[in-house]
Amino acid sequence: MSGPQRGIEPVTAVEQLRRAFGCFPSGVTAVCAQSGDVPIGLAASSFTSVSVDPPLVSVCMQHGSTTWPKLREQPRLGLSVLAEGQDEVCARLASKTGDRFAGTDWIGSDDGAVFVHGATLWLDCTIHAEVPSGDHDIVLLQIHGISADPDTSPLVFHGSRFRRLTAI
């Protein structure tokens, strides 16, 4: 092996683990629904595709979330993969206070899913399963409808800040 070598250190602090997780870039999603006429939602960066048959994706929800219990009760969830330039939308959806949808254009489906305008991907979903995992639940979502715009670059979160993709 050439070059300097790094040692593997034991995990001793939450901050150390968060910094390590920040080495992996992720997209950012908005998971949203309507409760009556009011949109509710949150930002989640722990999104991944899971299965084609049946069509499933996953997001992870923190046990301490006060929004997830409200979303869990809704018949449909809208998952929007946020686009480059939607960092303010993401920040509002991730906030603990204030109107999370202030200044955000959104559309609601007849089934109650909420989608963020300008996102690169919309997925109309229902909850397929929840798996308790540490301080989060892994939520498997079954996809019932899709609207994709692959020409729109996604919002990328890496190293605790937003980044842009560049073509090579």
Buried (B, 14 or more C-beta within 10 A) or exposed (E): EEEEEEEEEEEEEEEEEEEEEBEEEBBBBBBBBBEEEEBBBBBBBBBEEBEEEEBBBBBBBBEEBEBBEBBBEBEBBBBBBBBBEBBEBBEBBBEEEEEBBEEBEBEBBEBBBBBBEBBBBBBBBBBBEEEEEEEBBBBBBBBBBEEEEEEBBBBBBEEEEBEEEEEE
